[in-house]
């Protein structure tokens, strides 16, 4: 199951509220599965695809494609507000973070081994 922190939830609700088009949900996807530096996408979506796994989280509907769903299981999405005075450059701009909570276990390698 995918988990949103309150900060992430509120940021996504705000983004959806600023949209000029109807929003069916927020599409969450793993776009570059990699053990060292996976890349994720969060996109406002106007439709729900037939193969989407739909997760209701408060006032947000998360739309997860079937390929990304197992890789996102147990992942927590958080939102860090920008802090221009922070020493860490990533904190200066803020943004969404994805924490798998799996420690050193690489879910991408494990999934690819199972598929082979």
C-alpha positions as a Markdown table, in Angstrom:
| # | Residue | x | y | z |
|---|---|---|---|---|
| 1 | Unk | 0.0 | 0.0 | 0.0 |
| 2 | Unk | 1.2 | 3.5 | -0.8 |
| 3 | Unk | 1.2 | 6.0 | 2.1 |
| 4 | Unk | 0.9 | 9.8 | 1.9 |
| 5 | Unk | 2.0 | 12.0 | 4.8 |
| 6 | Unk | -0.3 | 14.9 | 5.7 |
| 7 | Unk | 2.2 | 17.3 | 4.1 |
| 8 | Unk | 2.1 | 15.3 | 0.8 |
| 9 | Unk | -1.6 | 15.0 | 0.9 |
| 10 | Unk | -2.1 | 18.8 | 1.4 |
| 11 | Unk | 0.4 | 19.6 | -1.4 |
| 12 | Unk | -1.4 | 17.3 | -3.8 |
| 13 | Unk | -4.8 | 18.7 | -2.8 |
| 14 | Unk | -3.5 | 22.2 | -3.4 |
| 15 | Unk | -2.0 | 21.3 | -6.8 |
| 16 | Unk | -5.3 | 19.6 | -7.9 |
| 17 | Unk | -7.2 | 22.7 | -6.7 |
| 18 | Unk | -5.1 | 25.0 | -9.0 |
| 19 | Unk | -5.7 | 22.8 | -12.1 |
| 20 | Unk | -7.8 | 24.4 | -14.8 |
| 21 | Unk | -9.1 | 21.0 | -15.9 |
| 22 | Unk | -11.1 | 18.3 | -14.1 |
| 23 | Unk | -8.8 | 15.9 | -12.2 |
| 24 | Unk | -9.5 | 12.2 | -11.8 |
| 25 | Unk | -6.6 | 11.7 | -9.5 |
| 26 | Unk | -2.8 | 11.9 | -9.2 |
| 27 | Unk | -0.9 | 9.3 | -11.2 |
| 28 | Unk | 2.1 | 7.8 | -9.3 |
| 29 | Unk | 4.6 | 5.8 | -11.3 |
| 30 | Unk | 8.1 | 4.5 | -11.1 |
| 31 | Unk | 9.6 | 5.8 | -14.3 |
| 32 | Unk | 13.2 | 4.6 | -13.8 |
| 33 | Unk | 13.5 | 1.6 | -11.5 |
| 34 | Unk | 17.1 | 1.5 | -10.2 |
| 35 | Unk | 18.5 | 0.3 | -6.8 |
| 36 | Unk | 20.7 | 3.4 | -6.3 |
| 37 | Unk | 18.5 | 6.2 | -7.6 |
| 38 | Unk | 15.0 | 5.3 | -8.7 |
| 39 | Unk | 12.9 | 8.0 | -10.4 |
| 40 | Unk | 9.3 | 8.6 | -9.7 |
| 41 | Unk | 6.5 | 10.6 | -11.3 |
| 42 | Unk | 3.5 | 12.4 | -9.8 |
| 43 | Unk | 1.2 | 13.8 | -12.5 |
| 44 | Unk | -2.3 | 15.2 | -12.3 |
| 45 | Unk | -4.4 | 12.9 | -14.4 |
| 46 | Unk | -7.8 | 13.6 | -16.1 |
| 47 | Unk | -8.7 | 10.0 | -16.6 |
| 48 | Unk | -8.4 | 6.7 | -14.8 |
| 49 | Unk | -6.8 | 3.9 | -17.0 |
| 50 | Unk | -8.4 | 0.5 | -17.0 |
| 51 | Unk | -5.3 | -1.1 | -15.5 |
| 52 | Unk | -4.8 | 1.5 | -12.7 |
| 53 | Unk | -4.7 | 0.5 | -9.1 |
| 54 | Unk | -6.8 | 3.1 | -7.4 |
| 55 | Unk | -5.9 | 4.2 | -3.8 |
| 56 | Unk | -8.2 | 6.7 | -2.0 |
| 57 | Unk | -6.2 | 8.8 | 0.4 |
| 58 | Unk | -8.2 | 11.4 | 2.1 |
| 59 | Unk | -9.3 | 13.9 | -0.6 |
| 60 | Unk | -6.8 | 12.5 | -3.1 |
| 61 | Unk | -7.2 | 9.5 | -5.5 |
| 62 | Unk | -3.9 | 7.9 | -6.3 |
| 63 | Unk | -3.7 | 6.2 | -9.7 |
| 64 | Unk | -0.9 | 3.6 | -9.9 |
| 65 | Unk | -0.2 | 1.6 | -13.1 |
| 66 | Unk | 0.0 | -2.2 | -12.6 |
| 67 | Unk | 3.7 | -2.3 | -13.3 |
| 68 | Unk | 4.5 | 0.3 | -10.7 |
| 69 | Unk | 2.2 | -1.0 | -8.0 |
| 70 | Unk | 4.4 | -3.8 | -6.6 |
| 71 | Unk | 7.4 | -1.4 | -6.6 |
| 72 | Unk | 5.5 | 1.3 | -4.7 |
| 73 | Unk | 4.1 | -1.1 | -2.1 |
| 74 | Unk | 5.0 | 0.1 | 1.3 |
| 75 | Unk | 6.4 | 3.4 | 0.0 |
| 76 | Unk | 5.7 | 6.7 | 1.9 |
| 77 | Unk | 5.4 | 9.9 | -0.1 |
| 78 | Unk | 6.2 | 13.1 | 1.8 |
| 79 | Unk | 6.4 | 16.7 | 0.9 |
| 80 | Unk | 9.2 | 19.0 | 2.2 |
| 81 | Unk | 8.4 | 22.7 | 2.1 |
| 82 | Unk | 11.1 | 24.9 | 0.5 |
| 83 | Unk | 13.7 | 26.3 | 3.0 |
| 84 | Unk | 15.9 | 28.8 | 1.2 |
| 85 | Unk | 18.2 | 29.1 | 4.2 |
| 86 | Unk | 18.9 | 25.3 | 4.4 |
| 87 | Unk | 22.5 | 24.0 | 4.1 |
| 88 | Unk | 21.3 | 21.0 | 2.0 |
| 89 | Unk | 20.5 | 22.2 | -1.5 |
| 90 | Unk | 17.7 | 19.7 | -1.9 |
| 91 | Unk | 15.9 | 21.4 | 1.1 |
| 92 | Unk | 16.2 | 24.8 | -0.5 |
| 93 | Unk | 13.8 | 24.0 | -3.3 |
| 94 | Unk | 11.6 | 21.4 | -1.4 |
| 95 | Unk | 9.5 | 18.9 | -3.1 |
| 96 | Unk | 8.2 | 15.4 | -2.8 |
| 97 | Unk | 10.2 | 12.5 | -1.4 |
| 98 | Unk | 9.7 | 8.8 | -1.7 |
| 99 | Unk | 10.8 | 6.5 | 1.1 |
| 100 | Unk | 10.5 | 2.8 | 0.4 |
| 101 | Unk | 11.1 | 1.7 | 4.0 |
| 102 | Unk | 13.0 | -1.4 | 2.8 |
| 103 | Unk | 16.4 | -0.4 | 4.1 |
| 104 | Unk | 19.1 | -2.0 | 2.0 |
| 105 | Unk | 16.8 | -4.4 | 0.2 |
| 106 | Unk | 16.4 | -3.3 | -3.4 |
| 107 | Unk | 12.8 | -4.0 | -4.5 |
| 108 | Unk | 13.7 | -3.3 | -8.1 |
| 109 | Unk | 16.3 | -6.1 | -8.2 |
| 110 | Unk | 14.1 | -8.5 | -6.3 |
| 111 | Unk | 11.2 | -7.9 | -8.7 |
| 112 | Unk | 13.3 | -8.3 | -11.8 |
| 113 | Unk | 14.7 | -11.6 | -10.5 |
| 114 | Unk | 11.2 | -12.9 | -9.9 |
| 115 | Unk | 10.1 | -11.9 | -13.4 |
| 116 | Unk | 13.1 | -13.6 | -15.1 |
